[in-house]
Every structure is written in structure tokens, then in C-alpha cells.
Amino acid sequence: MSFKANSIYSYKGFMKTFSSSEFTSRENARKYSPFFDEEYKLVYWVSPSFDNFSNKLIKRSHFKHYPEKEINYSRKNIELSINKNIDKRHKKMQDLLMNILNEKISKGEMITWFYKDEKLSDFPISGDFLKYVESVQKEYRIEIKPLELEYCFDIVLLGRKLNKENIILGAIEIENSHEADFLKILVCKSLGFPLLTIDISEYEENEIDKKICLQLLSETTMNNIESRRRNYFYIHNLLLPVFIAKNDNWGFDDGHQYLIFMRNENDIKRFKNTIDKLKNILSLDEKNVLFQFIRINEQIDSSIAMQKKDIQLISQDIKSYIINKYIKLILQRPENSKDMYLFHIVLCKLLALHFDCIVTYKYNRRFSHNNDEENPIWVLKKFNKDSKEWNYIKYCPKQVSEPIFMIIEEIKKHTNFFNYQLH
């Protein structure tokens, strides 16, 4: 048992330390997992325990080693599918949710969601779960190549077709407590859409009805009388700029930038071709999406200075990635454009799942003031004329990638469980 662990990769960068007290729930800790202890053994977060009568703290939150069978995620993926099929509560909840979602889509209704993660932003993170959704489908399989498996989501929310396939705009997972937790940690790093998880472990089959389902779709700690929630939204860091409910008074313009550092040079051209096709399908032009290929000329001081400013946004050593040739993607913000919203969703999927890359972020089209180079979060400031003081607010991480390829590589380096995944 330990009270500190190193996240393999987080907004802080590579192998940065977190205290167990920084997390409020197993789901919250899942966002920053996987963790290693000092001996490079995989650990997971355990919630604090309290006396049932006095409510006094019995044991602090801490990190604990995974059982070996838990990290065999290929086997867990098979077991999870079997357990879902035989769980009558799961089937009932899934069917009720499908009916509710189809009904709301046909009526053009919204399902608004909201949460705060003060480690990442002082602004709330929110959205409409049914935004641009045209249909829903259950038992939807997605190939996750870095894990060499197909993962079956309980329900997916689908938008318009793109290259003969519908764009996935969201998904729902019905969970029985924390089953297959390590598998789901890795799946969450591969997502290009919001994921809603719903915990049904405390419900009997006869308790699950339409009212409960509606409550679980929109529950927050603010509307739950026990000040807890049984659902959780996972938003990949690449999508945070889309869903952070920013206040325009803080000096935002109409665009923002993603800086992309590929590991393989061939991927630069492949990514460019993919973006060009996506722009064409969505009828976007350079005002909406501007692709710039940055090549650093070491003979020109201004070129070196630009590279230095861009590299400063990366919070760890990335010698294995190409830093003298990289991509700057300058995008129109998606708030008022369906096509730009869909573009951002597909972009996240590409960068999270299909390209081995590091991605950093600048919050404006034209400039972003990096006032504190050591801080991994963009902190905005403005002068308050009334108090005659500067006001500061955290916006979002400077580094928005959650690189599943790098994470798996690091796990392979320090463990041998990948060698027996299929046994």
C-alpha cells in the first residue's frame, strides 16, 4: 500500500507523481491511470473507507497492486462480454436506455452533461450528449489496434456517414462496479468521443426503470441528495477545448491550434492526406482548417526561436519523436459549426488511436501567451479595472495527447504481461 504513484502519462507529462488524496473517486483516478509504483509495478487507486455509524475515516485512499489476472486485458475483454450477456440488469438497463435515447432523438431533445475537474480547468466542462446524433446502436464493436482487440460498447451514438461509416459521437458503458478496470483504462485512452459510464452495481433488476435511467443519464453530485454520482463522463484531453465552457471575456479569438509531433516521418504525409480528405467531405476550406508543415531551419535564428516556443509546451523529453518537422493545425472553433464540431471529433479519434504522436495546444488562432513555462496548464489573465489587480484562471492543459502507443510501450518495458495476453 502506498499513497503516491507515477502516472505513466498525464497532463503533467511523462511519469509524473500523483498523491492518492488528489482523486475523489475510482472513476476520477481512471482518467489519470495507469500508475506505476516506485518499483514499476502497476497499481490502482483505492477509495478511503469510513465507519458505517460514526462516518469516521478508517483507512485513507491509497494505491494497491493489481492482481495478475486483472491486467490480462485480452482475457478480461472476453470475460466482460460473457458477464454482460448473462446479467439481466445489464440487458434491462441497455434496452431502457435505447428506448429513451431514440425517443429524445425523434423529439429533438437534449441530454446536457456537466462536471468540473479542477486539476485541468477552472471552467466547467459540459456539452449536449445528443448533439448532431442521428441514431443509436447497441453492441457496437470498435477495433483498438494498439491493444490488438475489438471492444464492444453497450451503446454508441452515431452521426452522419463519413466514408460509408457513421461518425461515433458518443458511447455508453453500463458497469457492474469496477469490473475489467485496467482494460477500460486503456480503452479510455483510445477514445475520440465522450464516454458515459453508468454504475448499476447498487441496483436490483426490479429497481431499474425508466425513471432511474433518466436520472442516471443526467445525474451530478449537485442533484444527487447523497452528493455522489453513479455516472461519469470521460472526455479525452484532445477534446477538452471543444467541451470546456469558456467565458469569451478572457480574450479568446475565433480559432485555436494543435501542434502535432509524429514519431514516424511517413505518418506526416499520411496524416496530411487524411485531413485533406476529411476537409473535402465536410466542405471545409483553409479558413476553417489550415494545415501548416513546420520545418525548422537551424541556420535561421527566428526559426529556432519559434521551435523553442513550441517545444516548451511539451512537458517531457520526446527524443523518440520528430521535433524539427511537425504539424501546426489552425482550426476554427466548433461552437457554432456542425461541420467543425464533427471535424474535431474525427480529429481526436485520428490522433488518439491511429497515429503515434504527441499533441500540444494553443488557445488562440493568432497567439497564446505562455507566461509560465513550468506550468502544464494554460493560465489566462486579465486586468480588473475595479480592483486594480490581475485576475487569473486555469483554462486547459498545454499538452492534450494521451498517447496510448507510448503508454503501452512503457508498460511492455517494465512488465511481461503483454507476453501472455492471449494465453
C-alpha positions as CSV (number, residue, x, y, z in Angstrom):
1,M,0.0,0.0,0.0
2,S,1.3,3.4,-1.0
3,F,0.0,7.0,-1.0
4,K,1.9,8.2,-4.1
5,A,2.2,6.7,-7.6
6,N,3.5,7.8,-11.0
7,S,1.0,8.3,-13.8
8,I,2.6,6.9,-17.0
9,Y,1.3,9.8,-18.9
10,S,-0.9,12.8,-17.9
11,Y,-1.4,16.5,-18.5
12,K,1.7,16.9,-16.3
13,G,3.8,14.9,-18.7
14,F,5.6,11.5,-18.6
15,M,5.9,9.6,-15.3
16,K,4.7,12.4,-13.0
17,T,3.8,11.8,-9.4
18,F,0.2,12.0,-8.0
19,S,-0.9,11.6,-4.4
20,S,-3.9,9.4,-3.7
21,S,-5.6,12.3,-2.0
22,E,-5.8,14.2,-5.3
23,F,-8.6,11.9,-6.5
24,T,-12.2,11.8,-5.5
25,S,-13.4,8.5,-7.0
26,R,-12.2,5.4,-8.8
27,E,-13.6,6.9,-12.0
28,N,-11.7,10.1,-11.5
29,A,-8.4,8.2,-10.9
30,R,-9.1,6.1,-14.0
31,K,-8.7,9.3,-16.1
32,Y,-5.1,9.7,-14.9
33,S,-4.2,6.0,-15.0
34,P,-2.3,3.7,-15.5
35,F,0.0,4.2,-12.5
36,F,3.3,2.7,-11.5
37,D,4.8,2.5,-8.0
38,E,8.5,3.1,-7.3
39,E,9.3,-0.4,-8.4
40,Y,7.5,0.0,-11.7
41,K,4.6,-2.3,-10.7
42,L,1.2,-1.4,-11.9
43,V,-1.1,-0.1,-9.2
44,Y,-4.7,1.2,-8.9
45,W,-6.4,3.8,-6.7
46,V,-8.5,2.6,-3.7
47,S,-11.1,4.9,-2.2
48,P,-11.0,5.8,1.5
49,S,-13.1,3.7,3.9
50,F,-15.3,5.1,6.7
51,D,-17.1,3.7,9.7
52,N,-20.8,3.0,8.9
53,F,-22.0,4.5,12.1
54,S,-19.7,7.4,13.1
55,N,-18.6,8.1,9.5
56,K,-15.0,8.4,10.8
57,L,-12.2,7.7,8.5
58,I,-10.9,4.1,8.9
59,K,-8.4,4.0,6.0
60,R,-7.0,6.7,3.7
61,S,-7.2,6.5,0.0
62,H,-4.2,4.7,-1.4
63,F,-2.7,2.8,-4.3
64,K,-2.7,-1.0,-4.5
65,H,-1.1,-3.6,-6.8
66,Y,-3.3,-5.2,-9.4
67,P,-3.9,-8.9,-9.2
68,E,-2.1,-10.5,-12.2
69,K,-5.4,-11.8,-13.7
70,E,-6.8,-8.2,-13.7
71,I,-4.1,-6.9,-16.1
72,N,-4.6,-9.7,-18.6
73,Y,-6.8,-7.3,-20.6
74,S,-7.4,-9.7,-23.5
75,R,-8.9,-12.3,-21.3
76,K,-10.8,-9.6,-19.3
77,N,-12.3,-8.4,-22.6
78,I,-13.7,-11.9,-23.2
79,E,-14.9,-12.3,-19.6
80,L,-16.6,-8.8,-19.7
81,S,-18.6,-9.7,-22.8
82,I,-19.8,-13.0,-21.2
83,N,-20.8,-11.4,-17.9
84,K,-22.7,-8.6,-19.7
85,N,-24.7,-11.2,-21.7
86,I,-25.8,-13.2,-18.6
87,D,-26.6,-10.1,-16.4
88,K,-30.3,-9.4,-16.6
89,R,-29.9,-6.0,-15.0
90,H,-27.5,-5.0,-17.8
91,K,-29.9,-6.1,-20.5
92,K,-32.8,-4.3,-18.9
93,M,-30.8,-1.1,-18.5
94,Q,-29.5,-1.3,-22.0
95,D,-33.0,-1.7,-23.6
96,L,-34.5,1.1,-21.5
97,L,-31.6,3.5,-22.4
98,M,-32.0,2.6,-26.1
99,N,-35.8,3.5,-25.9
100,I,-35.1,6.8,-24.1
101,L,-32.4,7.8,-26.5
102,N,-34.4,7.0,-29.6
103,E,-37.4,8.9,-28.1
104,K,-35.3,12.0,-27.3
105,I,-33.6,12.0,-30.8
106,S,-37.0,11.8,-32.5
107,K,-38.2,14.8,-30.5
108,G,-35.0,16.8,-31.0
109,E,-34.3,16.9,-27.2
110,M,-31.0,17.4,-25.5
111,I,-29.2,15.5,-22.8
112,T,-26.9,18.1,-21.2
113,W,-24.0,17.0,-19.0
114,F,-21.7,18.9,-16.8
115,Y,-18.7,18.3,-14.5
116,K,-15.6,20.0,-13.2
117,D,-12.1,18.7,-13.0
118,E,-10.1,21.4,-11.2
119,K,-6.8,19.8,-12.0
120,L,-7.4,20.6,-15.7
121,S,-9.6,23.8,-15.7
122,D,-11.4,26.3,-13.6
123,F,-14.1,26.4,-16.3
124,P,-16.8,23.8,-16.2
125,I,-16.7,21.0,-18.8
126,S,-20.1,20.5,-20.4
127,G,-22.0,19.5,-23.5
128,D,-25.1,18.0,-25.1
129,F,-24.8,14.3,-25.3
130,L,-27.2,14.2,-28.3
131,K,-25.6,17.0,-30.3
132,Y,-25.8,16.1,-34.0
133,V,-26.7,12.5,-33.1
134,E,-28.9,10.8,-35.8
135,S,-29.2,7.3,-34.4
136,V,-28.1,4.9,-31.6
137,Q,-26.9,1.3,-31.8
138,K,-26.2,-1.3,-29.2
139,E,-23.4,-3.9,-29.1
140,Y,-21.1,-1.8,-31.3
141,R,-17.6,-3.1,-31.8
142,I,-14.6,-0.9,-32.3
143,E,-11.1,-2.1,-33.3
144,I,-8.4,-0.8,-31.0
145,K,-5.3,-1.6,-32.8
146,P,-2.7,-0.6,-30.1
147,L,-4.4,-3.3,-27.9
148,E,-4.9,-5.8,-30.7
149,L,-8.5,-6.3,-29.8
150,E,-12.1,-5.3,-30.5
151,Y,-14.0,-3.6,-27.7
152,C,-17.8,-3.9,-27.7
153,F,-19.5,-0.7,-26.4
154,D,-23.0,-1.2,-24.9
155,I,-24.5,1.7,-26.8
156,V,-23.0,4.2,-29.3
157,L,-24.4,7.4,-30.6
158,L,-23.9,7.9,-34.3
159,G,-23.9,11.0,-36.5
160,R,-23.7,11.4,-40.3
161,K,-21.9,9.0,-42.5
162,L,-18.2,9.5,-43.3
163,N,-16.6,7.2,-45.8
164,K,-19.5,4.7,-45.6
165,E,-19.3,4.6,-41.8
166,N,-21.2,6.8,-39.3
167,I,-19.2,9.1,-37.1
168,I,-19.3,8.0,-33.5
169,L,-20.3,11.0,-31.4
170,G,-20.6,9.3,-28.0
171,A,-20.9,6.0,-26.2
172,I,-22.4,4.5,-23.0
173,E,-21.0,1.7,-20.9
174,I,-23.1,0.0,-18.3
175,E,-20.8,-1.1,-15.5
176,N,-21.1,-3.5,-12.6
177,S,-18.8,-1.8,-10.1
178,H,-15.2,-1.7,-11.4
179,E,-15.1,-4.8,-13.5
180,A,-12.2,-5.0,-16.0
181,D,-10.9,-1.7,-14.7
182,F,-7.4,-2.0,-16.3
183,L,-8.9,-2.8,-19.7
184,K,-11.2,0.2,-19.5
185,I,-8.3,2.5,-18.5
186,L,-6.6,1.6,-21.8
187,V,-9.8,1.9,-23.8
188,C,-10.4,5.4,-22.5
189,K,-7.0,6.5,-23.8
190,S,-8.2,5.4,-27.3
191,L,-11.5,7.3,-27.5
192,G,-12.4,10.0,-29.9
193,F,-15.7,10.8,-28.4
194,P,-17.4,11.4,-25.0
195,L,-18.0,8.2,-23.0
196,L,-20.6,8.0,-20.3
197,T,-20.2,5.1,-17.8
198,I,-23.2,4.1,-15.6
199,D,-22.7,2.0,-12.5
200,I,-25.6,-0.3,-11.8
201,S,-23.9,-2.3,-9.0
202,E,-26.2,-1.0,-6.3
203,Y,-29.5,-1.8,-8.2
204,E,-31.6,-4.9,-8.2
205,E,-33.3,-5.8,-11.5
206,N,-36.8,-4.8,-10.3
207,E,-35.4,-1.4,-9.3
208,I,-34.3,-0.5,-12.8
209,D,-37.0,1.5,-14.6
210,K,-37.3,4.5,-17.0
211,K,-37.2,7.0,-14.1
212,I,-33.9,5.5,-12.9
213,C,-32.4,5.5,-16.4
214,L,-33.3,9.2,-16.9
215,Q,-31.8,10.1,-13.6
216,L,-28.6,8.2,-14.4
217,L,-28.2,9.9,-17.8
218,S,-28.0,13.4,-16.2
219,E,-27.0,12.9,-12.6
220,T,-24.4,15.1,-11.0
221,T,-23.2,15.5,-7.4
222,M,-25.3,18.6,-7.3
223,N,-28.6,16.9,-8.0
224,N,-28.0,13.7,-6.0
225,I,-29.2,14.0,-2.4
226,E,-26.2,11.8,-1.3
227,S,-23.8,14.2,-3.1
228,R,-22.4,11.4,-5.1
229,R,-23.0,10.2,-8.7
230,R,-23.3,6.9,-10.3
231,N,-22.3,8.1,-13.8
232,Y,-19.1,9.5,-15.1
233,F,-18.1,11.3,-18.3
234,Y,-14.7,10.5,-19.8
235,I,-13.5,13.3,-22.2
236,H,-10.2,12.7,-23.9
237,N,-7.8,15.7,-23.3
238,L,-7.8,16.3,-27.1
239,L,-11.5,17.2,-26.8
240,L,-11.3,19.4,-23.8
241,P,-11.0,22.6,-25.9
242,V,-14.3,21.6,-27.5
243,F,-16.2,21.0,-24.3
244,I,-14.7,23.5,-21.8
245,A,-17.5,26.1,-21.3
246,K,-15.1,29.0,-21.7
247,N,-16.0,32.7,-21.0
248,D,-15.2,34.8,-24.0
249,N,-14.3,37.7,-21.7
250,W,-10.9,36.1,-21.3
251,G,-9.6,37.2,-24.7
252,F,-10.3,34.2,-26.9
253,D,-10.4,34.7,-30.7
254,D,-12.3,32.6,-33.2
255,G,-9.7,29.8,-33.5
256,H,-7.1,27.6,-31.8
257,Q,-4.1,25.5,-32.7
258,Y,-3.0,21.9,-32.3
259,L,0.8,21.2,-32.7
260,I,1.4,17.6,-33.7
261,F,4.8,15.8,-33.3
262,M,4.8,12.4,-35.1
263,R,7.1,9.5,-34.2
264,N,7.3,8.3,-37.8
265,E,8.0,10.6,-40.7
266,N,5.8,8.7,-43.1
267,D,2.9,9.5,-40.8
268,I,3.2,13.2,-41.5
269,K,2.2,12.7,-45.1
270,R,-0.4,10.1,-44.3
271,F,-2.0,12.5,-41.8
272,K,-2.0,15.3,-44.3
273,N,-3.8,13.2,-46.8
274,T,-6.3,12.1,-44.2
275,I,-7.0,15.7,-43.2
276,D,-7.4,16.8,-46.9
277,K,-10.0,14.1,-47.4
278,L,-11.8,15.0,-44.2
279,K,-11.9,18.7,-45.2
280,N,-13.3,17.8,-48.6
281,I,-16.1,15.6,-47.3
282,L,-17.1,18.2,-44.7
283,S,-16.8,21.1,-47.3
284,L,-14.2,22.9,-45.2
285,D,-11.6,25.3,-46.5
286,E,-8.4,27.0,-45.2
287,K,-10.4,29.5,-43.2
288,N,-11.8,26.6,-41.2
289,V,-8.8,24.2,-41.2
290,L,-5.3,25.4,-42.0
291,F,-2.6,22.7,-42.2
292,Q,1.0,24.0,-41.8
293,F,4.0,21.8,-42.1
294,I,6.8,23.3,-39.9
295,R,10.3,22.5,-40.9
296,I,13.0,24.1,-38.6
297,N,15.9,25.7,-40.3
298,E,18.8,25.6,-37.9
299,Q,20.6,28.3,-39.8
300,I,17.9,30.9,-39.1
301,D,17.5,32.3,-35.6
302,S,13.8,33.1,-35.9
303,S,13.1,29.5,-37.0
304,I,15.0,28.2,-33.9
305,A,13.2,30.7,-31.7
306,M,9.8,29.5,-33.0
307,Q,10.7,25.9,-32.4
308,K,11.8,26.6,-28.8
309,K,8.5,28.3,-28.0
310,D,6.6,25.3,-29.5
311,I,8.7,22.7,-27.8
312,Q,8.3,24.5,-24.4
313,L,4.7,23.3,-24.5
314,I,5.8,19.7,-24.2
315,S,6.3,18.6,-20.6
316,Q,8.7,15.8,-21.1
317,D,11.7,14.6,-23.2
318,I,10.4,13.4,-26.6
319,K,13.7,12.4,-28.3
320,S,11.9,9.5,-29.9
321,Y,9.5,11.9,-31.7
322,I,10.4,14.2,-34.6
323,I,10.7,17.8,-33.3
324,N,12.4,19.5,-36.3
325,K,9.5,18.7,-38.6
326,Y,6.0,19.0,-37.2
327,I,2.4,20.0,-38.0
328,K,0.5,23.1,-36.9
329,L,-3.2,22.7,-37.4
330,I,-5.0,26.0,-37.0
331,L,-8.8,25.4,-36.6
332,Q,-11.9,27.5,-36.4
333,R,-13.6,26.9,-33.1
334,P,-16.5,24.4,-33.3
335,E,-19.1,26.1,-31.1
336,N,-21.3,27.4,-34.0
337,S,-20.5,25.0,-36.8
338,K,-21.7,21.4,-37.2
339,D,-19.0,20.5,-39.7
340,M,-16.3,21.9,-37.4
341,Y,-17.7,20.0,-34.5
342,L,-17.6,16.8,-36.5
343,F,-14.1,17.6,-37.7
344,H,-12.9,17.9,-34.1
345,I,-14.4,14.6,-33.1
346,V,-12.8,12.8,-36.0
347,L,-9.5,14.6,-35.4
348,C,-9.5,13.3,-31.9
349,K,-10.0,9.8,-33.0
350,L,-7.2,10.0,-35.5
351,L,-4.7,11.5,-33.1
352,A,-5.7,9.2,-30.2
353,L,-6.0,5.9,-31.9
354,H,-4.4,5.9,-35.4
355,F,-1.2,8.0,-35.1
356,D,1.6,7.7,-32.7
357,C,2.1,11.3,-31.8
358,I,2.4,14.0,-29.1
359,V,-0.1,16.8,-29.4
360,T,0.2,20.3,-27.7
361,Y,-2.4,23.1,-27.8
362,K,-2.6,26.8,-28.1
363,Y,-5.8,28.5,-27.1
364,N,-5.9,31.2,-29.9
365,R,-5.6,31.3,-33.7
366,R,-3.1,34.1,-33.7
367,F,-1.2,33.9,-30.4
368,S,-1.1,32.3,-26.9
369,H,0.9,33.9,-24.2
370,N,3.0,31.3,-22.4
371,N,3.6,33.3,-19.3
372,D,4.6,30.4,-17.0
373,E,6.7,27.8,-18.9
374,E,6.8,25.4,-15.9
375,N,3.0,25.2,-15.6
376,P,1.5,22.4,-17.7
377,I,-1.8,24.3,-17.7
378,W,-2.7,27.4,-19.7
379,V,-3.4,30.1,-17.2
380,L,-5.2,33.2,-18.6
381,K,-5.1,36.6,-17.1
382,K,-6.9,39.9,-17.4
383,F,-6.8,43.2,-15.6
384,N,-9.7,44.0,-13.3
385,K,-10.3,47.7,-13.5
386,D,-12.4,47.8,-10.4
387,S,-9.9,46.1,-8.0
388,K,-6.9,47.3,-10.0
389,E,-5.5,43.8,-9.9
390,W,-4.8,41.0,-12.3
391,N,-7.3,38.1,-12.3
392,Y,-6.1,34.5,-13.2
393,I,-7.9,31.4,-14.4
394,K,-6.9,27.9,-15.5
395,Y,-8.1,27.1,-19.0
396,C,-6.8,23.7,-20.2
397,P,-3.6,21.6,-20.5
398,K,-0.9,22.8,-22.9
399,Q,-0.3,19.1,-23.8
400,V,-3.5,17.3,-24.8
401,S,-2.3,14.0,-26.0
402,E,-2.9,10.8,-24.0
403,P,-0.6,8.6,-26.2
404,I,-1.8,5.0,-26.0
405,F,1.2,3.8,-28.1
406,M,3.7,5.4,-25.6
407,I,1.8,4.1,-22.6
408,I,1.7,0.5,-23.9
409,E,5.4,0.7,-24.8
410,E,6.3,1.8,-21.3
411,I,4.2,-1.0,-19.8
412,K,5.9,-3.5,-22.0
413,K,9.3,-2.2,-20.9
414,H,8.6,-2.9,-17.2
415,T,6.3,-5.8,-17.2
416,N,5.9,-9.1,-19.1
417,F,2.1,-9.4,-19.0
418,F,1.8,-8.5,-22.7
419,N,3.6,-11.7,-23.5
420,Y,0.7,-13.8,-22.2
421,Q,-2.3,-11.8,-23.2
422,L,-3.7,-14.5,-25.4
423,H,-2.9,-17.4,-23.2
